[in-house]
Amino acid sequence: MQTIHLMGTAATRLRAILIGLAVVVVPLLPIAHSSAASSGVASSIVWQADCAQLDPNAVASQQCGTIQVPLNYNDPSGRKITVAVSRVAAAEPSQRRGVLVMNPGGPGGPGLDLPSQFSQIMPQSVLNQYDLIGFDPRGVGQSTPVSCGLTSDQASQALVPLTQNHSFSDTASFMKMVADKCAATSGDLLPYITTNNTARDIDQIRQALGEQKISYFGYSYGTYLGSVYTSLFPQRSDRFVLDSSVDANWVWREQFRSWKLADYSRFSDFAKYLAANDATYHLGSSESQINAKFFELVNKLRTSPVAVFGITLNDTMFRELTFSVLYNDADFAIGGQIWQVADGQTASSALKSAVASLQPIAQATTVPVDNSGASALAVLCDDTAWSRSPLQYQGELTLDKLISPKFGELGSNIWPCAYWHYQPGEQTTAINPVGPTNILMIQNLRDPATPYAGALETRTLFQDRARLVNVDQGGHGAAYLAANQCATDAVNTYLASGTLPAHDTICAAQRGTALAPQDSSKQQAIEKLRRLVH
């Protein structure tokens, strides 16, 4: 997983769907461009101070600029594309350590607004030491954007692949159409929108900033991007934080098939919430009753979809929206209200208010409506080769639906990558233990999108380079986004002091909110950050 993004696709879609896929547009402001030498080495960035106007909620101290990078790093003197970069400078120049580059996940996720949000969330001990650096990855947003010529609805149907007309054949035909349109619309760009190239772009940003090293903080897909960067450029890596890790060995088909594990690792948390609040939702007073209600509603919606706020809530959409609320405990209330509507109860005023508050991230008018989905597909389909056998996808889908009756079909269906017009131009980067011990991994035990088992595998690949903080919590995204202050403190401590735990450690379960009620501005920043992270 504003339009759809991958690792948090369902969570983002929850917001987009319920507000009718509305798009808030703002005028596209000019951004100062810097040139790149023909060798592909980036020049310095010319910063301008009106970047914050791209986002009504951006802090005034955020600046923007761009660099030009090679479209194809095998031809560094050839065609260039734009990468848009943002910055909030270190608060205390005398304490400045360097730069902290950030990525919210995706792929396909814009990151220009991250410095604005983190400048309101991170403690002064971190803000004093780092220039916070955001960027839109190649192909995304203000960086030379790609498109597949799709409507917003078509893009969202391709990510996550929703079954079309309850027919695998119809779904396969739809995915082939998507792949064909991608090639016809952006065939000159798509083969080069890859994780390896985005990591190389980050190193161009490092050079443009005049830094010997970078520190890094990435969520979800951003953990894979960070892992690739620090494997390609270990000696240019300072302090790295990876929150909610992708399994580098699952890229990409198996990563999405792993979503079925949420049936067993995370759904119970939501079921317990609904059962404990049966007086409000009237859906069941025990986990077993909630489980039964899930399948009752799926069967009902399969033949009798329900209209809510102009959206058709059928069985496949119900599965995905239910999966989406597993990303954060704060979404459980919305999930309960969606279930009420599916159950034939009247849509509550609380749901209407929640929908009204979930406005999408502002997008410039020049960004294609399908950009998020198109750029995500480019990365996923170009990073590694996918099977070209529809029968294999159909067999895996059938198996995963048996293993996980709730969520097995969400990531296991056939993707446009099965019909992609390009083969990967290079091998995926091997994540390896060569380099300094400088990686802090943060992982929820009950993460529905990047399962705990995958994080353990990546931890093994890094060996002594990394330390893992295991967080006894459900949801996708640990530090800053959820209630567990221990996870956030671990990140703050490492970034501020460079001190890693001596061994892998655990953060015990914590209930409630990590913020006091008086921290309203910080809470607003966290809510916006949650909309960016996927």
C-alpha positions in Angstrom: 0.0 0.0 0.0 -4.6 9.0 -1.9 -4.6 6.1 -4.2 -3.4 2.6 -3.4 0.0 1.6 -2.1 1.2 -1.9 -1.6 2.3 -3.0 1.8 -0.5 -1.0 3.3 -2.7 -1.1 0.3 -5.8 -2.2 2.2 -5.4 0.4 4.9 -5.0 3.2 2.4 -7.9 1.9 0.3 -10.1 1.9 3.4 -9.7 5.7 3.5 -9.9 6.2 -0.3 -12.9 3.9 -0.8 -15.0 5.3 2.0 -14.6 8.9 0.7 -15.4 7.8 -2.8 -11.9 8.0 -4.1 -12.0 11.8 -3.9 -8.8 13.6 -4.7 -7.8 16.9 -3.0 -5.8 18.9 -5.6 -3.6 21.8 -5.0 -1.8 24.0 -7.6 1.5 22.6 -8.7 4.2 25.0 -7.5 7.5 25.3 -9.4 10.4 23.5 -7.8 13.9 24.6 -8.4 15.8 22.0 -10.5 19.5 21.2 -10.2 21.5 19.7 -13.0 23.4 16.5 -12.9 26.8 15.9 -14.5 26.9 13.7 -17.5 28.7 11.1 -15.4 25.5 10.7 -13.3 27.0 12.3 -10.2 24.4 14.7 -8.8 25.2 18.3 -8.2 24.1 20.2 -5.1 20.4 20.8 -4.5 19.0 24.3 -4.8 16.5 24.6 -2.0 13.4 26.7 -2.1 11.3 27.7 0.9 7.8 27.3 -0.5 7.7 23.5 -0.5 5.3 23.5 2.4 2.6 25.0 0.2 2.4 21.6 -1.6 0.7 20.4 1.6 -1.6 22.6 3.7 -0.3 21.0 6.8 3.4 21.1 6.0 5.6 23.0 8.4 7.0 26.3 7.2 10.6 25.1 7.7 10.3 22.3 5.1 12.2 23.1 1.8 12.1 21.4 -1.6 14.5 20.9 -4.5 15.2 18.3 -7.2 18.1 16.4 -8.7 18.4 14.8 -12.0 19.5 11.1 -12.0 20.1 8.6 -14.8 17.0 6.7 -15.9 19.3 3.8 -16.6 22.4 3.5 -14.4 24.0 1.4 -17.1 23.9 4.5 -19.3 24.7 7.3 -16.8 25.3 9.9 -19.5 21.9 9.1 -21.1 18.4 10.2 -20.3 17.8 11.8 -17.0 14.7 11.8 -14.8 13.8 14.0 -11.8 13.8 13.0 -8.2 12.1 15.5 -5.8 13.7 15.9 -2.4 12.6 17.8 0.8 14.3 18.9 3.9 13.8 20.2 7.4 17.2 21.3 8.6 18.6 20.2 11.9 17.3 22.3 14.8 20.7 22.9 16.4 23.5 23.3 13.9 26.2 22.9 16.5 24.9 19.4 17.3 24.3 18.4 13.7 25.4 14.8 12.9 24.1 14.5 9.4 21.0 13.6 7.4 18.2 11.1 8.1 16.6 9.9 4.9 13.1 8.6 5.3 10.7 6.4 3.3 7.0 5.6 4.2 6.7 2.3 2.3 4.7 1.3 -0.7 6.1 0.8 -3.2 4.5 3.8 -4.8 4.4 5.9 -1.7 5.3 9.6 -1.8 7.7 10.8 0.9 8.1 14.6 0.4 5.9 15.3 3.4 7.7 13.1 5.8 10.1 15.8 7.2 7.0 17.9 8.1 5.4 15.1 10.0 8.5 13.8 11.8 9.6 17.3 12.8 6.4 17.4 14.9 6.8 13.9 16.3 10.5 13.2 17.0 12.1 14.4 20.2 14.5 17.3 20.2 17.4 15.1 20.9 16.9 13.7 17.3 15.8 16.9 15.6 18.9 18.7 16.9 21.2 16.2 15.1 19.7 15.5 11.7 18.4 17.2 8.6 15.2 15.3 8.0 15.2 14.3 4.3 12.1 13.1 2.4 11.8 12.2 -1.3 9.4 11.0 -3.8 11.0 7.8 -5.3 11.5 7.6 -9.0 8.2 7.3 -10.8 6.2 8.7 -7.9 4.5 12.0 -7.4 6.7 15.1 -7.9 9.5 12.8 -9.2 9.1 12.0 -12.9 5.8 10.2 -12.5 4.7 7.0 -14.4 1.2 6.1 -15.4 -0.5 3.0 -16.8 -3.4 5.0 -18.3 -5.8 3.6 -15.8 -8.7 5.1 -13.9 -8.4 5.3 -10.1 -10.8 2.4 -9.8 -8.9 0.2 -12.2 -5.6 1.0 -10.3 -7.2 0.0 -7.0 -8.6 -3.2 -8.5 -5.1 -4.2 -9.6 -3.6 -3.5 -6.1 -4.6 -5.6 -4.2 -6.0 -7.9 -7.0 -9.7 -8.2 -6.3 -11.5 -11.2 -7.9 -13.5 -9.9 -10.9 -17.0 -11.2 -11.2 -16.2 -14.1 -8.9 -14.2 -15.5 -11.8 -10.5 -16.3 -12.0 -10.7 -16.1 -15.8 -12.2 -12.6 -15.7 -9.6 -11.6 -13.1 -6.7 -12.9 -15.3 -8.2 -11.0 -18.3 -8.4 -7.8 -16.3 -4.8 -8.2 -15.1 -3.6 -8.7 -18.6 -5.4 -5.5 -19.7 -3.6 -3.6 -16.9 -0.2 -5.0 -18.0 -0.9 -4.1 -21.6 -1.9 -0.5 -20.7 1.1 0.0 -18.6 3.4 -1.0 -21.4 1.5 1.2 -23.9 1.5 4.2 -21.6 4.9 4.3 -19.9 7.0 1.6 -21.6 10.0 3.9 -21.9 10.1 4.4 -18.1 8.6 1.3 -16.4 11.6 -1.1 -16.8 13.8 1.2 -14.8 11.4 1.8 -11.8 13.1 -0.7 -9.5 14.2 -0.9 -5.9 17.9 -1.2 -6.9 17.6 2.0 -9.0 15.8 3.8 -6.2 18.6 2.8 -3.8 21.1 4.2 -6.3 18.9 7.4 -6.4 19.3 7.7 -2.6 23.0 7.6 -3.0 22.7 10.4 -5.6 20.8 12.3 -3.0 23.6 11.7 -0.5 26.1 13.1 -3.0 23.9 16.1 -3.8 23.7 16.8 -0.1 27.5 16.7 0.3 27.3 13.9 2.9 29.8 11.0 3.4 27.1 8.9 4.9 23.3 8.9 5.5 21.2 7.6 8.3 17.9 6.1 7.3 14.4 5.3 8.7 12.0 3.2 6.6 8.6 1.6 7.2 7.3 -1.5 5.4 8.5 -1.5 1.8 10.9 1.1 3.0 12.6 -1.5 5.0 13.4 -3.5 1.9 14.6 -0.3 0.1 16.8 0.5 3.1 18.1 -3.1 3.2 19.1 -2.9 -0.4 20.8 0.5 0.0 22.9 -0.6 3.0 23.8 -3.8 1.2 24.9 -2.0 -1.9 26.6 0.9 0.0 27.5 -0.5 3.5 30.2 2.0 4.2 27.9 4.9 3.3 25.4 3.8 5.9 25.3 5.5 9.3 22.3 4.7 11.6 19.6 2.6 9.9 16.1 1.9 11.4 13.8 -0.6 9.7 10.3 -0.8 11.0 8.0 -3.6 9.9 10.3 -5.5 7.7 9.7 -7.2 4.4 11.3 -10.6 4.0 14.0 -10.1 1.4 13.6 -13.8 0.4 9.9 -13.3 -0.3 10.2 -10.6 -2.9 7.6 -10.3 -4.1 5.0 -13.0 -4.8 5.5 -14.8 -1.5 5.4 -11.6 0.5 1.9 -11.0 -0.6 0.9 -14.7 -0.1 2.0 -14.3 3.5 -0.9 -12.0 4.2 -2.9 -15.1 4.8 -1.1 -15.4 8.1 -3.2 -12.5 9.5 -6.1 -14.9 9.8 -4.2 -16.5 12.7 -1.9 -13.8 14.0 -4.0 -10.7 14.0 -7.7 -11.2 13.4 -8.1 -12.3 17.0 -7.3 -8.9 18.3 -10.1 -7.4 16.2 -12.5 -10.1 17.2 -11.8 -9.5 20.9 -12.5 -5.8 20.4 -15.8 -6.4 18.7 -16.8 -9.0 21.3 -15.9 -6.7 24.2 -18.0 -4.0 22.6 -21.0 -6.0 21.7 -23.3 -3.5 23.3 -22.2 -1.0 20.7 -21.9 -3.2 17.6 -24.3 -6.1 18.2 -22.2 -8.5 16.2 -21.4 -11.2 18.8 -20.1 -11.4 22.4 -17.3 -13.9 21.9 -14.5 -14.6 19.5 -16.3 -17.6 18.1 -19.4 -15.6 17.4 -17.4 -12.9 15.7 -15.7 -15.6 13.5 -19.0 -17.0 12.6 -20.4 -13.5 11.8 -17.5 -12.9 9.4 -18.5 -15.8 7.2 -22.1 -15.0 7.6 -21.5 -11.5 6.3 -19.3 -12.7 3.4 -21.9 -15.1 2.2 -24.6 -12.5 2.5 -22.6 -9.8 0.6 -21.7 -12.3 -2.1 -25.3 -12.4 -3.3 -26.6 -9.1 -1.8 -24.0 -6.3 -1.8 -24.8 -3.3 0.4 -24.4 0.3 -0.8 -22.7 2.6 1.7 -21.8 6.2 0.9 -22.1 5.4 -2.8 -19.7 2.4 -2.6 -20.8 -1.2 -3.3 -19.7 -3.3 -0.4 -19.6 -6.9 -1.7 -17.8 -10.0 -0.3 -14.4 -9.3 -1.7 -14.4 -5.6 -0.7 -15.6 -6.7 2.8 -12.6 -9.0 3.1 -10.2 -6.3 2.1 -11.7 -3.6 4.3 -11.6 -6.0 7.3 -8.0 -6.7 6.5 -7.3 -3.0 6.4 -8.5 -2.3 9.9 -6.0 -4.8 11.2 -3.2 -2.3 10.5 -3.8 -0.3 13.6 -6.0 -0.7 16.7 -7.2 2.9 16.1 -9.1 1.6 13.1 -11.0 -1.1 15.0 -13.9 1.3 15.6 -14.3 2.0 11.9 -14.1 -1.7 11.2 -16.9 -2.4 13.6 -19.1 0.2 12.0 -18.4 -1.2 8.5 -19.4 -4.6 9.8 -22.6 -3.0 11.2 -23.5 -1.7 7.8 -22.8 -5.1 6.2 -25.0 -6.7 8.9 -27.9 -4.5 7.8 -27.7 -2.0 10.6 -28.0 1.7 9.9 -24.8 3.5 9.1 -23.9 5.3 12.3 -23.2 9.0 12.6 -19.8 8.1 14.0 -18.9 6.3 10.8 -20.0 9.2 8.7 -17.9 11.5 10.9 -14.9 9.1 10.6 -15.2 9.0 6.8 -15.4 12.8 6.7 -12.2 13.1 8.7 -10.2 10.7 6.5 -9.3 13.1 3.7 -6.7 11.9 1.3 -3.2 13.4 1.1 -3.2 16.4 -1.2 -1.9 15.6 -4.7 -0.7 18.0 -7.4 -3.0 18.3 -10.4 -0.2 17.0 -12.7 0.2 13.7 -10.9 -1.6 10.9 -12.9 -4.6 9.5 -11.0 -3.1 6.0 -11.3 0.4 7.0 -10.4 0.6 5.2 -7.1 -0.6 2.0 -8.5 1.4 2.3 -11.7 4.7 3.0 -9.9 4.0 0.2 -7.4 3.4 -2.3 -10.2 6.6 -1.2 -11.9 8.7 -2.0 -8.9 7.0 -5.2 -8.0 7.0 -6.6 -11.6 10.5 -5.4 -12.5 12.4 -6.3 -9.3 12.1 -10.0 -9.9 10.6 -12.4 -12.4 7.0 -13.6 -11.8 5.5 -16.8 -13.0 3.8 -16.6 -16.4 1.5 -19.5 -15.7 -2.1 -18.6 -14.9 -2.6 -22.2 -13.7 0.1 -21.7 -11.1 -1.7 -18.6 -9.7 -5.0 -20.4 -9.8 -3.6 -23.3 -7.8 -1.9 -21.1 -5.2 -5.1 -19.1 -4.8 -7.1 -22.2 -4.3 -4.6 -23.5 -1.7 -4.3 -20.3 0.2 -8.1 -19.8 0.4 -8.2 -23.2 2.1 -5.4 -22.3 4.5 -6.9 -18.9 5.3 -10.6 -18.7 4.5 -10.7 -15.0 5.6 -7.7 -13.5 3.8 -6.1 -16.1 1.6 -7.3 -14.6 -1.6 -6.1 -11.0 -1.0 -2.4 -11.5 -1.8 -2.6 -14.8 -3.6 -4.6 -13.9 -6.7 -3.1 -13.4 -10.1 -1.3 -10.0 -10.6 -0.5 -7.9 -13.7 3.1 -9.1 -13.2 2.0 -12.4 -14.7 1.6 -10.6 -18.0 4.3 -7.9 -17.6 6.0 -6.9 -20.8 9.5 -6.8 -19.3 12.0 -9.1 -17.7 14.1 -7.9 -14.7 17.2 -6.1 -16.0 19.3 -7.4 -13.1 19.2 -9.7 -10.1 17.8 -8.5 -6.8 20.4 -7.3 -4.3 21.5 -10.0 -1.9 20.9 -8.8 1.7 24.0 -9.7 3.5 26.0 -9.2 6.8 28.9 -7.3 5.2 29.3 -3.9 6.9 29.1 -2.2 10.3 26.7 -3.2 13.1 24.3 -0.3 12.5 20.8 -1.6 11.8 17.9 -1.4 14.3 14.9 -3.5 13.3 11.5 -2.9 15.0 8.8 -5.5 14.5 5.3 -6.1 15.8 4.7 -9.7 16.7 1.2 -9.6 15.1 1.8 -7.6 11.9 -0.8 -8.5 9.2 1.1 -7.0 6.2 4.8 -7.8 6.9 4.5 -10.9 9.1 6.9 -11.5 12.0 8.3 -14.6 10.4 9.5 -12.5 7.5 11.3 -10.0 9.8 13.1 -12.9 11.5 14.4 -14.1 8.1 15.7 -10.7 7.3 17.3 -10.4 10.7 19.1 -13.7 10.0 20.4 -12.4 6.7 21.9 -9.4 8.4 23.5 -11.5 11.2 25.6 -9.3 13.5 24.8 -6.1 11.5 21.4 -5.9 13.1 19.5 -6.0 16.4 15.8 -6.8 16.5 13.3 -5.2 18.9 10.3 -7.5 19.1 7.1 -5.6 20.0 4.2 -7.5 21.7 1.7 -5.6 19.6 -0.6 -6.0 16.6 -0.7 -3.9 13.6 1.6 -2.6 10.8 4.1 0.0 11.9 5.4 0.1 15.5 7.5 3.3 16.2 5.5 6.5 16.5 2.3 5.0 15.0 0.9 2.9 17.8 0.6 2.8 21.6 3.8 1.0 22.5 6.2 3.7 23.8 9.0 1.2 24.3 9.2 0.7 20.5 9.3 4.5 19.9 11.9 5.0 22.7 14.1 2.3 21.1 14.2 4.3 17.8 14.7 7.6 19.5 17.6 6.3 21.6 19.4 4.8 18.7 19.1 7.8 16.5 20.1 10.2 19.2 23.0 8.2 20.8 23.9 5.5 18.3 23.4 2.9 21.1 22.0 -0.4 19.9 20.8 -3.1 22.3 23.5 -5.6 23.1 21.1 -8.4 22.0 17.7 -8.7 20.4 15.1 -7.6 22.9 11.4 -7.3 23.4 8.9 -4.6 24.2 6.1 -5.8 26.4 2.5 -5.2 25.5 1.1 -1.8 26.2 -2.5 -0.7 26.1 -4.0 2.7 25.4 -2.4 5.7 23.7 1.2 6.7 23.9 0.3 10.4 23.8 -1.2 12.6 26.4 -4.5 14.4 25.4 -2.7 17.8 25.4 -0.4 16.7 22.5 -3.1 17.5 19.9 -0.7 18.8 17.3 1.5 15.8 17.7 -1.5 13.5 17.4 -2.5 15.2 14.2 1.0 14.7 12.8 0.8 11.0 13.8 -2.5 10.6 12.1 -1.2 12.1 8.9 1.9 9.9 9.1 -0.3 6.8 9.4 -1.9 7.8 6.1 1.5 8.0 4.5 2.9 4.7 5.8 1.9 1.6 4.0 
